[in-house]
Amino acid sequence: MMSLGSTISKKRKSLKLSQEYVAEQLGVSRQAVSKWEKNQSEPSTLNLIKLADLFDSDIGELVSPSDNAEEQKDAKTQLDRGQKDIKM
């Protein structure tokens, strides 16, 4: 499994976005984005939500990336079930 920092870096590069651009969109410094990508620090929950939105991806894809799409689907199903249980 890739680290959170590696995933952020990979997603950012695949979208051809600079660290500076990501930082501007999230309202953080470029250095903060760099530290996330190097696993020297982690983004806050709010910034994770913003990253997922910016990358047009699911937060789950960022925090626990999997090469197996079926595993992701199963994890999402379990998460959805858990949220329904909480709402009851």
C-alpha positions in Angstrom: 0.0 0.0 0.0 1.3 3.5 -0.8 1.7 6.1 1.9 -0.6 9.1 2.0 2.2 11.4 0.8 3.0 9.2 -2.2 -0.7 9.1 -3.1 -1.0 12.9 -2.9 2.1 13.3 -5.0 0.9 10.7 -7.6 -2.6 12.2 -7.9 -1.2 15.8 -8.1 1.3 14.8 -10.8 -1.2 12.8 -12.8 -3.4 15.9 -13.0 -0.4 18.0 -13.9 -0.8 20.3 -11.0 2.0 22.1 -9.3 2.5 22.1 -5.5 2.0 25.8 -5.7 -1.4 25.5 -7.4 -2.5 22.8 -4.9 -1.4 25.0 -2.0 -3.2 28.1 -3.4 -6.5 26.1 -3.8 -6.3 24.8 -0.2 -5.1 28.0 1.4 -1.8 26.5 2.6 1.9 27.0 1.8 3.7 25.2 -0.9 6.0 23.9 1.8 3.0 22.3 3.5 2.1 20.4 0.4 5.8 19.3 0.0 5.8 18.1 3.6 2.6 16.0 3.0 4.2 14.5 -0.1 7.4 13.6 1.8 5.4 12.2 4.8 6.9 14.8 7.1 3.4 15.9 8.1 -0.2 15.0 7.3 -3.0 17.3 6.0 -5.8 18.1 8.4 -9.2 16.4 7.9 -10.5 19.6 6.3 -7.5 19.7 3.9 -8.0 16.0 3.1 -11.6 16.8 2.1 -10.3 19.7 0.0 -7.6 17.5 -1.7 -10.2 14.8 -2.5 -12.4 17.5 -4.1 -9.5 19.1 -6.0 -8.3 15.7 -7.3 -11.9 14.7 -8.0 -11.5 11.5 -6.0 -12.8 9.9 -2.8 -11.1 10.5 0.5 -10.7 6.7 0.9 -8.6 6.7 -2.3 -6.2 9.1 -0.7 -5.9 7.6 2.8 -5.9 3.9 1.9 -5.2 3.5 -1.8 -5.5 0.1 -3.3 -4.5 -1.2 -6.7 -7.5 -3.5 -6.6 -10.7 -1.6 -7.5 -12.9 -4.5 -6.1 -11.3 -3.9 -2.7 -12.2 -0.3 -2.9 -15.8 -1.1 -3.8 -16.0 -3.5 -0.9 -14.5 -1.0 1.5 -17.0 1.7 0.4 -19.9 -0.8 0.8 -18.8 -1.5 4.3 -18.4 2.2 5.1 -21.9 2.9 3.7 -23.3 0.1 5.8 -21.5 1.5 8.9 -22.9 5.0 8.3 -26.4 3.6 7.9 -26.0 1.8 11.2 -24.9 5.0 12.9 -27.9 6.9 11.6 -30.5 4.4 12.9 
